[in-house]
Amino acid sequence: MRITARTGTSTRRRSRWLAPLLAAPLLLTACGDGGTSGQESSAGTGSPAEGTATGTAGPTGATEVRVADTAGMPSAFLQYGVNEGYFDAEGLDVTVDVSIGGAAAVPAVVNGETQFAGSNTVSAILAASKGLPITIVAAGTRTMEDPEDDFARIMASTSSGVEEVEDLEGATIAVNTLENINDVVIMTLMEDAGADRTQVKFAEMGFSDMLPALANGQVDAALLIEPFVTMAVDQGAT
């Protein structure tokens, strides 16, 4: 399935379907009776609401904060901010933890392992439906208006026979989290294309594990993010 910058018009159309569904990463924090400190810390473009978890004051006077986000581009964005001193300039001593996906980030926030975590709309809705004490405090990473500039792609092995969305019927697709936003994205794409969305299997694995799984035929396709998209292309996936 050619959803890369190297493809033609029909691929761009499929990427446009993908973008609105993926354009919903969020920054979450836990809410409750109060954090570990009376200080208020900022994250992204917003601040935690009253009663949300906050960081602790470090030896330098900066507020120590742990933030988790998905392995790949999402966590790389945060680490870049740390390396460039953007958080230091705001009085924040940020430690970036890497998670396997938005669903895994929710319990880490609730359990207090991190003060903030990058997640997605589906994970947030599922958490709210279970009564988990989380609050959305800011938008996270975003997809781009131009699909060719996006960092997420559905990639397929050349031996899979998958070239169009319709070809996903009967395919096994790797996703980083089952029963979450990636399932919704893929099944929506299939339904919009007139394919039977019930005739697809999902296999849960980390993004780095998807590359050998594509190469050895364990899966037919994978929903990847950068830098794994580029690595998959280098290995011959399309």
Buried (B, 14 or more C-beta within 10 A) or exposed (E): BBBBBEBEEEBBEBBBBBBEBBBBBBBBBBBEEEBEBEEBBBBBEBBBEEBBBBBBBEEEEBBBBBBBBBBBBBBBBBBEBBEEEEBBEBBBBBBBBBBBBBBBBBEBBBEEEBBBBBBBBBBBEBBEEEEBBBBBBBBBBEBEEEBEEBBBBBBBBEEBEBBEBEBBBEBBBBBBBEEBBBBBBBBBBBEEBEBEBEEBEBBBBBBEBBBEBBBEEBBBBBBBBBEBBBBBBEEEBB
